[in-house]
Amino acid sequence: MNELRLETEHAFTRDDAYSPPLNAQTLSSGFEEAEKINTKENAINGNKNVTSSLPRRNSREGHRTDPSDQDENIVDFDGPEDPTNPQNWPMGKKVLIIAILSTTTFITTLASGIYSPAIVTIASHYDVGSEVATLGVTLYVIGFAAGPILWGPLSEAKGRRLPLVVAAFGTAIFHFAVAVSKDIQSILINRFFAGFFGTSPLAVAGGVFVDLFDNKIRGFAVTVFTLCVFIGPMVAPFLAGFIVTSRLGWRWTMYVSGILASAAAVLNLFFVYESYAPIILAQKAAQLRRTTKNWAFHAKIEEEEEPTLVTDPCSFSIYSAFIYGLLYLFLTAYPQIFQGVYGMSPGVGGLPELGAVLGCVITGIFMILRQPVYVGKLEAKKDTAIPEWRMIEAMYGSVLFAGGLFWLGWSGYREEVHWIVPTIGGVVTGHGISLVFLQTFNYLIDSYLMLAASAVAANTFLRSLFGATSPLIASYMFHGMGIQWTLTLLGCFASLLVAVPIVFYFKGAYIRKVSKYAPKVNLSPPNEPRAEEV
């Protein structure tokens, strides 16, 4: 018991979050248990002569519950090996779902940046100022902020599949609507709704990761997904630059977005299955009610209040919001440097952003190499996850991000410096910011588990507001302050934010303690955490 200190007081595994303590009283006789299991199997197979009710089991792992809390009409999984439990699905099925969600998210974030190279053309075509045309980016990201308010709680009330499929088709429709718009007002309105629907996988994916994977494997899935979030807007400018300057014209940037989103929507429709355990059990209960005519059968979720957006006072959301805002300002620097200073064309001038993409790839490799260290910590704590463990990489990434901004600013404002130098600075910056974002995402998932969808939705709402304002102020900053001083200012902000993961590394357990949503397990009296145990 000496190894269980304060960290495990506020740490948890899937069992901790949902399972009451086991004791001898929870075990029924072998004959009684066999009879009850046979009852359920007959009911599921359509035997209408079944009259006895189902034993309650823990809704996440199949463990027995205390008889004092038992309701025999609550439907649950048939033990820990039940194949209908998403945790027990074949790995190939899980990988396919994560691949589709990651691809859908990549297309959504690609569409956020693919509009930017067309701003000058759109402003000229519709005879409006560049600030008005820039609203196409701002309103898309504001849609990112508004969407999670619906998609996150909806995924916990009606399941993951519904918001993912509906939103996938919705965003495809509005991308095409932008492409055929006849006036600037239609473009801006349709861009907002494209972002509103497109943000669904960003809001829901955190919950899907918890549905499908345990603590040891989930980090791989989150890494792939998060890299897609970052690589999308980094790839978009050079792709759009070539489209805008070709015979196709700016409208094809939106057609490309619509075509890709349509393909993703079809994949979501046919290959993304419902993974939220409470909804699966509710469907199972409905089947039992039909086959047995026992209308008392129900799932636990049917007794509970409708889920709401998790809005705990977690200052980590503010931190990730600042980081996300700095991302859009950082991306705005590329055309200022490589087109403005080095005189490259829009398409060629977007190619140096592949340096930032390379930084994201390095993050993925780095996290894969770090995974055995994390698994070793889990095994040492008997699979008890400590969210603050994620902060080690976030501290490292925050330093790289700040340093990369200084590097990019002071190497990219003079033509005499070879263009490869600021490009390398982009590699460092991309590696740092993607690492920070990845670990903040992991931290939220580890902290809220089955409520991760709502927690991530609240986080997405806040950071998207910061991201939406960045394109509006970026041009004024670069024109008024110059490239070097604008990026110096951003680097100073990023340097101040280095303290945030350090604070959460040491005091995160206390900060989460005020949350009424983050699961807690009281295993020992409070003690001051020690860094070596985190």
C-alpha positions as CSV (number, residue, x, y, z in Angstrom):
1,M,0.0,0.0,0.0
2,N,3.0,2.3,0.3
3,E,3.1,2.7,-3.4
4,L,-0.4,4.2,-3.5
5,R,0.1,7.8,-2.9
6,L,-1.8,11.0,-3.7
7,E,-1.6,10.4,-7.5
8,T,-3.7,7.2,-7.2
9,E,-6.2,9.0,-5.0
10,H,-7.3,10.9,-8.1
11,A,-6.2,8.4,-10.7
12,F,-8.4,5.7,-12.1
13,T,-8.7,2.8,-14.5
14,R,-11.9,1.8,-16.3
15,D,-12.8,-0.5,-13.4
16,D,-12.2,2.4,-10.9
17,A,-14.5,4.7,-12.7
18,Y,-17.5,2.4,-12.9
19,S,-17.1,-0.7,-10.6
20,P,-18.2,-0.8,-7.0
21,P,-15.9,-2.9,-4.7
22,L,-16.2,-6.6,-5.0
23,N,-16.9,-8.8,-1.9
24,A,-18.0,-12.2,-1.0
25,Q,-21.6,-11.2,-0.9
26,T,-21.7,-10.5,-4.6
27,L,-21.2,-14.1,-5.6
28,S,-24.4,-16.1,-6.2
29,S,-24.5,-19.9,-6.2
30,G,-23.4,-21.8,-9.3
31,F,-26.9,-23.1,-10.1
32,E,-28.6,-19.8,-9.7
33,E,-26.0,-18.1,-11.9
34,A,-26.3,-20.7,-14.6
35,E,-30.1,-20.3,-14.5
36,K,-29.9,-16.6,-14.9
37,I,-27.3,-16.6,-17.7
38,N,-29.4,-19.2,-19.5
39,T,-32.4,-17.0,-19.1
40,K,-30.7,-14.1,-20.8
41,E,-29.4,-16.3,-23.6
42,N,-32.8,-17.7,-24.3
43,A,-34.3,-14.2,-24.3
44,I,-31.7,-12.9,-26.8
45,N,-32.3,-15.9,-29.0
46,G,-36.0,-15.1,-29.2
47,N,-37.5,-17.6,-26.7
48,K,-40.6,-15.9,-25.5
49,N,-41.2,-18.3,-22.6
50,V,-38.6,-16.6,-20.6
51,T,-40.0,-15.0,-17.4
52,S,-37.1,-14.6,-15.1
53,S,-35.1,-11.3,-15.2
54,L,-31.5,-10.5,-15.8
55,P,-28.9,-10.1,-13.1
56,R,-27.3,-6.7,-13.1
57,R,-23.6,-6.5,-14.0
58,N,-21.2,-3.7,-14.1
59,S,-22.0,-1.9,-17.4
60,R,-18.3,-1.5,-18.5
61,E,-16.4,-4.6,-17.5
62,G,-19.0,-7.3,-16.6
63,H,-18.1,-7.6,-12.9
64,R,-20.7,-8.4,-10.2
65,T,-22.2,-5.6,-8.2
66,D,-23.3,-5.5,-4.6
67,P,-26.7,-7.1,-4.0
68,S,-27.8,-4.1,-2.1
69,D,-27.5,-2.0,-5.3
70,Q,-28.8,-4.7,-7.6
71,D,-31.7,-4.2,-10.0
72,E,-32.3,-7.5,-11.7
73,N,-34.1,-5.8,-14.7
74,I,-31.0,-3.8,-15.7
75,V,-29.4,-5.3,-18.8
76,D,-25.6,-5.6,-18.9
77,F,-22.8,-7.4,-20.7
78,D,-22.5,-11.1,-20.3
79,G,-19.2,-11.0,-18.4
80,P,-15.8,-9.4,-19.1
81,E,-15.4,-11.4,-22.4
82,D,-18.7,-10.5,-24.0
83,P,-18.0,-9.9,-27.7
84,T,-20.6,-7.1,-27.9
85,N,-18.5,-5.0,-25.5
86,P,-16.5,-2.6,-27.7
87,Q,-13.4,-3.2,-25.6
88,N,-13.5,-6.8,-26.8
89,W,-14.0,-6.1,-30.5
90,P,-11.3,-7.4,-32.9
91,M,-8.3,-5.1,-33.2
92,G,-8.8,-4.8,-37.0
93,K,-12.3,-3.4,-36.4
94,K,-11.1,-0.9,-33.9
95,V,-8.2,0.2,-36.2
96,L,-10.6,0.7,-39.1
97,I,-12.9,3.0,-37.0
98,I,-9.9,5.1,-35.8
99,A,-8.5,5.3,-39.3
100,I,-11.9,6.6,-40.6
101,L,-12.2,9.1,-37.8
102,S,-8.7,10.4,-38.3
103,T,-9.2,10.7,-42.0
104,T,-12.5,12.6,-41.5
105,T,-10.7,14.9,-39.1
106,F,-7.8,15.5,-41.5
107,I,-10.3,16.5,-44.2
108,T,-12.1,18.8,-41.8
109,T,-9.0,20.6,-40.7
110,L,-7.6,20.7,-44.3
111,A,-10.8,22.6,-45.3
112,S,-10.1,25.1,-42.6
113,G,-6.8,26.2,-44.2
114,I,-7.6,25.5,-47.9
115,Y,-9.6,28.7,-48.0
116,S,-6.8,31.0,-47.0
117,P,-4.8,31.1,-50.3
118,A,-8.1,32.1,-52.1
119,I,-8.8,35.1,-49.9
120,V,-7.2,37.7,-52.2
121,T,-9.0,36.2,-55.2
122,I,-12.3,36.1,-53.5
123,A,-11.9,39.7,-52.2
124,S,-11.2,40.8,-55.8
125,H,-14.0,38.8,-57.4
126,Y,-16.7,40.1,-55.0
127,D,-15.2,43.5,-54.6
128,V,-14.9,43.4,-50.8
129,G,-12.0,44.0,-48.5
130,S,-9.6,41.3,-47.5
131,E,-10.9,41.5,-43.9
132,V,-14.3,40.6,-45.1
133,A,-13.0,37.7,-47.3
134,T,-10.9,36.5,-44.3
135,L,-14.2,36.0,-42.4
136,G,-14.5,32.7,-44.4
137,V,-11.7,31.3,-42.2
138,T,-13.0,33.0,-39.0
139,L,-16.6,31.8,-39.4
140,Y,-15.4,28.2,-40.2
141,V,-13.4,28.1,-37.0
142,I,-16.3,29.7,-35.1
143,G,-18.4,26.8,-36.4
144,F,-15.7,24.6,-34.8
145,A,-16.5,26.4,-31.5
146,A,-20.3,26.1,-31.8
147,G,-20.5,22.5,-33.1
148,P,-19.2,20.7,-30.0
149,I,-21.9,22.2,-27.8
150,L,-24.3,19.9,-29.7
151,W,-22.1,17.0,-30.9
152,G,-20.4,16.2,-27.5
153,P,-23.5,15.8,-25.3
154,L,-25.4,14.3,-28.2
155,S,-22.8,11.5,-28.4
156,E,-23.4,10.6,-24.8
157,A,-27.2,10.8,-25.1
158,K,-27.7,9.0,-28.5
159,G,-24.4,7.3,-29.1
160,R,-21.3,8.0,-31.1
161,R,-22.5,6.9,-34.5
162,L,-25.4,9.3,-35.0
163,P,-23.5,12.6,-34.7
164,L,-20.5,11.2,-36.7
165,V,-22.6,10.1,-39.6
166,V,-25.0,13.0,-39.7
167,A,-22.3,15.6,-39.4
168,A,-20.1,13.9,-42.0
169,F,-22.8,14.3,-44.7
170,G,-23.7,17.8,-43.4
171,T,-20.2,19.2,-43.8
172,A,-19.9,17.7,-47.3
173,I,-23.1,19.4,-48.4
174,F,-22.0,22.8,-47.1
175,H,-18.6,22.5,-48.8
176,F,-20.3,22.2,-52.1
177,A,-22.6,25.0,-51.2
178,V,-19.6,27.3,-50.7
179,A,-18.3,26.2,-54.1
180,V,-21.4,27.3,-55.9
181,S,-22.2,30.4,-53.9
182,K,-23.0,33.5,-56.0
183,D,-22.2,36.2,-53.4
184,I,-19.9,36.7,-50.4
185,Q,-22.8,36.4,-47.9
186,S,-23.6,32.9,-49.0
187,I,-19.9,31.9,-48.9
188,L,-19.6,33.1,-45.3
189,I,-22.8,31.5,-44.1
190,N,-22.0,28.2,-45.7
191,R,-18.5,28.2,-44.4
192,F,-19.8,28.6,-40.8
193,F,-22.1,25.5,-41.2
194,A,-19.4,23.5,-42.9
195,G,-17.3,24.1,-39.8
196,F,-20.2,23.5,-37.5
197,F,-20.9,20.0,-38.9
198,G,-17.2,19.3,-39.6
199,T,-16.2,19.5,-35.9
200,S,-18.2,16.4,-34.9
201,P,-15.2,14.0,-35.0
202,L,-13.1,16.5,-33.1
203,A,-15.7,16.5,-30.3
204,V,-16.7,12.8,-30.3
205,A,-13.4,11.0,-31.0
206,G,-12.2,11.4,-27.4
207,G,-15.2,9.3,-26.2
208,V,-14.6,6.7,-28.9
209,F,-11.0,6.2,-27.8
210,V,-12.2,5.4,-24.3
211,D,-14.9,3.1,-25.7
212,L,-12.5,1.0,-27.6
213,F,-9.1,1.0,-25.9
214,D,-7.6,0.6,-22.5
215,N,-4.9,2.8,-21.0
216,K,-2.0,0.9,-22.5
217,I,-3.2,1.1,-26.1
218,R,-5.2,4.3,-26.2
219,G,-2.1,6.6,-26.6
220,F,-1.3,5.2,-30.0
221,A,-4.8,5.9,-31.3
222,V,-4.8,9.4,-29.8
223,T,-1.4,10.1,-31.4
224,V,-2.6,9.3,-34.9
225,F,-5.8,11.3,-34.5
226,T,-4.1,14.3,-33.1
227,L,-1.4,14.4,-35.8
228,C,-4.3,14.5,-38.4
229,V,-5.7,17.5,-36.6
230,F,-2.4,19.4,-37.0
231,I,-1.3,18.1,-40.4
232,G,-4.5,19.1,-42.1
233,P,-4.2,22.9,-41.9
234,M,-0.4,22.6,-42.6
235,V,-0.9,20.7,-45.8
236,A,-3.8,22.9,-47.0
237,P,-2.0,26.1,-48.1
238,F,0.4,24.6,-50.6
239,L,-2.4,22.4,-52.0
240,A,-4.7,25.3,-52.3
241,G,-2.0,27.6,-53.7
242,F,-1.5,25.3,-56.7
243,I,-5.3,25.1,-57.3
244,V,-6.0,28.8,-57.0
245,T,-3.2,29.7,-59.5
246,S,-4.2,27.0,-62.0
247,R,-7.0,27.0,-64.5
248,L,-9.3,25.4,-62.0
249,G,-9.7,28.6,-59.9
250,W,-10.6,29.1,-56.2
251,R,-13.9,27.4,-56.3
252,W,-12.2,24.1,-56.8
253,T,-10.6,24.4,-53.4
254,M,-14.2,24.0,-52.1
255,Y,-15.1,21.3,-54.6
256,V,-12.0,19.3,-53.4
257,S,-13.1,19.7,-49.8
258,G,-16.6,18.6,-50.7
259,I,-15.4,15.5,-52.7
260,L,-13.1,14.4,-49.9
261,A,-15.8,15.0,-47.2
262,S,-18.3,13.0,-49.2
263,A,-15.9,10.0,-49.4
264,A,-15.4,10.3,-45.7
265,A,-19.2,10.4,-45.1
266,V,-19.7,7.2,-47.0
267,L,-16.9,5.5,-44.9
268,N,-18.6,6.7,-41.7
269,L,-22.0,5.4,-42.8
270,F,-20.8,1.9,-43.6
271,F,-17.9,1.2,-41.3
272,V,-18.2,3.3,-38.1
273,Y,-20.2,1.2,-35.6
274,E,-21.8,2.3,-32.4
275,S,-19.2,2.0,-29.7
276,Y,-20.7,3.7,-26.6
277,A,-21.4,0.9,-24.2
278,P,-24.5,2.4,-22.5
279,I,-26.2,2.8,-25.9
280,I,-25.3,-0.7,-26.9
281,L,-26.9,-2.0,-23.7
282,A,-30.0,0.2,-24.3
283,Q,-30.4,-1.4,-27.7
284,K,-29.9,-4.8,-26.1
285,A,-32.6,-4.0,-23.5
286,A,-35.0,-3.0,-26.3
287,Q,-34.5,-6.3,-28.0
288,L,-35.1,-8.2,-24.8
289,R,-38.3,-6.2,-24.2
290,R,-39.6,-7.2,-27.6
291,T,-38.7,-10.9,-27.3
292,T,-39.7,-11.5,-23.7
293,K,-42.6,-9.0,-23.4
294,N,-41.0,-8.1,-20.0
295,W,-41.1,-4.3,-20.3
296,A,-39.1,-3.9,-17.1
297,F,-35.8,-4.6,-18.9
298,H,-33.8,-1.5,-19.3
299,A,-30.2,-0.2,-19.5
300,K,-28.6,2.0,-16.8
301,I,-28.4,5.0,-19.2
302,E,-32.3,5.0,-19.5
303,E,-32.4,5.8,-15.8
304,E,-30.0,8.7,-15.9
305,E,-30.3,12.4,-16.7
306,E,-29.4,13.7,-20.2
307,P,-25.7,14.4,-20.3
308,T,-24.5,18.0,-20.4
309,L,-21.4,19.7,-21.6
310,V,-18.6,19.3,-19.1
311,T,-17.6,22.8,-18.0
312,D,-15.4,22.1,-15.0
313,P,-13.0,24.9,-14.1
314,C,-10.1,23.2,-15.8
315,S,-7.6,25.9,-16.6
316,F,-6.0,23.4,-19.0
317,S,-8.7,24.2,-21.5
318,I,-7.5,27.8,-21.5
319,Y,-4.0,26.7,-22.0
320,S,-4.8,24.6,-25.0
321,A,-7.0,27.4,-26.4
322,F,-4.0,29.8,-26.3
323,I,-1.9,27.1,-28.0
324,Y,-4.5,26.6,-30.7
325,G,-4.7,30.4,-31.3
326,L,-1.0,30.5,-31.7
327,L,-1.1,27.7,-34.2
328,Y,-3.2,29.8,-36.6
329,L,-1.0,32.8,-36.1
330,F,2.0,30.6,-36.7
331,L,0.6,29.3,-40.0
332,T,-0.2,32.9,-41.1
333,A,3.6,33.6,-40.9
334,Y,4.4,31.3,-43.7
335,P,3.0,33.3,-46.6
336,Q,4.4,36.5,-45.0
337,I,7.9,34.9,-45.0
338,F,8.1,32.7,-48.1
339,Q,5.9,34.7,-50.4
340,G,6.5,38.2,-49.0
341,V,10.3,38.0,-48.2
342,Y,11.5,35.2,-50.6
343,G,9.1,36.1,-53.5
344,M,7.8,32.5,-53.9
345,S,4.4,31.8,-55.7
346,P,1.4,30.7,-53.6
347,G,1.9,27.1,-54.5
348,V,5.7,26.9,-54.0
349,G,5.5,29.2,-51.0
350,G,3.3,26.7,-49.3
351,L,5.8,23.9,-49.6
352,P,8.0,25.0,-46.7
353,E,5.0,24.2,-44.4
354,L,5.9,20.6,-45.0
355,G,8.7,21.3,-42.5
356,A,6.0,21.8,-39.9
357,V,4.4,18.6,-41.1
358,L,7.7,16.8,-40.6
359,G,7.7,18.1,-37.1
360,C,4.4,16.5,-36.5
361,V,5.7,13.2,-37.9
362,I,8.6,13.4,-35.5
363,T,6.1,13.8,-32.7
364,G,4.4,10.6,-33.8
365,I,7.7,8.7,-33.8
366,F,8.7,10.2,-30.5
367,M,5.5,9.2,-28.8
368,I,5.7,5.6,-30.2
369,L,9.2,5.3,-28.7
370,R,8.0,6.7,-25.4
371,Q,5.0,4.3,-25.2
372,P,7.0,1.5,-23.4
373,V,7.9,4.0,-20.7
374,Y,4.3,4.8,-20.1
375,V,3.2,1.2,-20.2
376,G,5.9,0.4,-17.6
377,K,4.5,3.1,-15.3
378,L,1.0,1.6,-15.7
379,E,2.2,-1.8,-14.8
380,A,4.0,-0.5,-11.8
381,K,0.7,1.1,-10.6
382,K,-1.4,-2.0,-11.5
383,D,-2.9,-0.3,-14.5
384,T,-3.9,2.9,-12.6
385,A,-3.4,5.8,-15.0
386,I,-2.1,9.1,-13.7
387,P,-3.1,12.0,-16.1
388,E,-0.2,14.1,-14.9
389,W,2.2,11.6,-16.5
390,R,1.3,13.2,-19.8
391,M,2.8,16.5,-18.8
392,I,6.4,15.3,-19.1
393,E,6.2,15.4,-22.9
394,A,4.1,18.5,-22.8
395,M,6.8,20.4,-20.9
396,Y,9.4,19.4,-23.5
397,G,7.1,20.3,-26.4
398,S,6.2,23.7,-24.9
399,V,9.9,24.7,-24.7
400,L,10.4,23.6,-28.4
401,F,7.4,25.5,-29.5
402,A,8.5,28.8,-27.9
403,G,12.1,28.3,-29.2
404,G,10.8,27.5,-32.7
405,L,8.8,30.7,-32.9
406,F,11.9,32.8,-32.1
407,W,13.9,30.8,-34.6
408,L,11.3,31.3,-37.4
409,G,10.9,35.0,-36.7
410,W,14.6,36.0,-36.6
411,S,15.7,33.8,-39.5
412,G,12.8,34.6,-41.9
413,Y,12.6,38.3,-42.1
414,R,15.6,38.9,-44.4
415,E,16.1,37.5,-47.8
416,E,19.9,37.2,-47.2
417,V,19.2,34.2,-44.9
418,H,18.6,31.0,-46.9
419,W,15.0,29.8,-47.0
420,I,16.0,26.4,-45.5
421,V,16.8,28.1,-42.2
422,P,13.3,29.3,-41.3
423,T,12.0,26.0,-42.8
424,I,14.0,24.1,-40.2
425,G,12.6,26.5,-37.6
426,G,9.2,25.3,-38.7
427,V,10.2,21.7,-38.1
428,V,11.0,22.6,-34.5
429,T,7.9,24.6,-34.0
430,G,5.6,22.0,-35.5
431,H,7.2,19.3,-33.4
432,G,6.7,21.3,-30.2
433,I,3.1,22.5,-30.8
434,S,1.9,19.1,-31.9
435,L,3.4,17.4,-28.9
436,V,1.8,19.9,-26.5
437,F,-1.6,19.5,-28.2
438,L,-1.4,15.7,-28.2
439,Q,-0.7,15.5,-24.5
440,T,-3.4,18.1,-23.6
441,F,-5.8,15.9,-25.5
442,N,-4.6,12.8,-23.7
443,Y,-4.8,14.6,-20.4
444,L,-8.5,15.4,-20.9
445,I,-9.3,11.9,-22.0
446,D,-7.5,10.4,-19.0
447,S,-9.2,12.8,-16.6
448,Y,-12.8,12.3,-17.7
449,L,-12.9,8.8,-19.3
450,M,-16.5,8.1,-20.4
451,L,-17.4,11.8,-20.2
452,A,-14.4,12.5,-22.5
453,A,-16.6,13.5,-25.4
454,S,-18.2,16.3,-23.5
455,A,-14.9,17.4,-21.9
456,V,-13.2,17.5,-25.3
457,A,-16.2,19.3,-26.7
458,A,-16.0,22.0,-24.1
459,N,-12.2,22.3,-24.7
460,T,-12.8,22.5,-28.5
461,F,-15.4,25.3,-28.0
462,L,-12.9,27.4,-26.1
463,R,-9.8,26.8,-28.3
464,S,-11.8,27.4,-31.5
465,L,-12.8,30.8,-30.3
466,F,-9.2,31.7,-29.9
467,G,-8.4,30.1,-33.3
468,A,-11.2,32.1,-35.0
469,T,-9.8,35.5,-34.0
470,S,-6.3,34.8,-35.0
471,P,-6.6,35.2,-38.8
472,L,-8.3,38.6,-38.3
473,I,-5.5,40.1,-36.2
474,A,-2.6,38.3,-38.0
475,S,-2.3,40.6,-41.0
476,Y,-2.4,43.7,-38.8
477,M,0.3,42.3,-36.5
478,F,2.7,41.3,-39.4
479,H,2.2,44.6,-41.3
480,G,2.4,46.8,-38.2
481,M,5.2,45.0,-36.3
482,G,7.1,43.1,-38.9
483,I,7.8,39.4,-39.1
484,Q,10.5,39.3,-36.5
485,W,8.7,41.2,-33.8
486,T,5.4,39.6,-34.4
487,L,6.9,36.1,-34.0
488,T,9.0,37.4,-31.0
489,L,5.7,38.5,-29.3
490,L,4.2,35.1,-30.0
491,G,7.3,33.4,-28.7
492,C,7.1,35.4,-25.5
493,F,3.5,34.3,-25.0
494,A,4.5,30.7,-25.7
495,S,7.4,31.1,-23.2
496,L,5.0,32.2,-20.5
497,L,2.8,29.2,-21.2
498,V,5.7,26.8,-20.5
499,A,4.8,27.1,-16.9
500,V,1.3,25.6,-17.4
501,P,2.3,21.9,-17.9
502,I,4.9,22.3,-15.1
503,V,2.1,23.4,-12.7
504,F,-0.2,20.6,-13.8
505,Y,2.6,18.0,-13.5
506,F,2.9,18.8,-9.8
507,K,-0.6,20.1,-8.9
508,G,-2.9,18.6,-11.4
509,A,-4.4,16.1,-8.9
510,Y,-5.4,19.0,-6.7
511,I,-6.9,21.0,-9.6
512,R,-8.9,18.0,-10.8
513,K,-10.1,17.4,-7.2
514,V,-12.7,20.3,-7.6
515,S,-14.2,18.5,-10.6
516,K,-17.6,16.9,-10.1
517,Y,-17.2,14.9,-13.3
518,A,-13.6,13.6,-13.2
519,P,-13.7,10.1,-11.6
520,K,-11.9,9.8,-8.3
521,V,-10.8,6.8,-6.2
522,N,-9.9,7.3,-2.6
523,L,-7.2,4.8,-1.8
524,S,-5.1,6.7,0.7
525,P,-5.1,9.9,2.7
526,P,-3.9,13.0,0.9
527,N,-0.1,13.5,0.8
528,E,2.0,15.9,-1.1
529,P,2.8,14.4,-4.6
530,R,6.4,13.8,-5.4
531,A,7.7,14.4,-8.9
532,E,9.5,11.0,-9.1
533,E,6.2,9.2,-8.5
534,V,4.3,11.0,-11.3
